[in-house]
Amino acid sequence: MESIEESRAVQIATAPNEAIAAMWKDVLQDEGIVVMLKPGGAGYALGYAALSEHFVYVRDDQAEQAREILADFLTDE
């Protein structure tokens, strides 16, 4: 198993807005997954981060587990 210093962040999902991203982050963190959110999209560029899509990143060694946890939320992807 890699140490935290050797892990890299990988994108596992794109949430449609900040509220959904925060919910997914909470769900993952409750399962011990290290999560980072990154806002994106045109709304973010215009200063409306809450309404912009958010990219969900986790450590690469936790990516498979995180995808399984979020599977019910990601049925459209």
C-alpha angles and dihedrals in degrees: 000000000000121000118243089254090058096046122098130206119252128188112243103169147001117228118206093230145357096269094056091044091052091050092051090047091054092048091051095044090051085061093050097259118146106231136189125185123206121189118222144157132076094299091060091052089053094049099261100115095155091063096041128094114265126212116224116216129185135172111284092239089057098042098098093048091047092051090051091050092050095040094107091052094047101055091124095055 
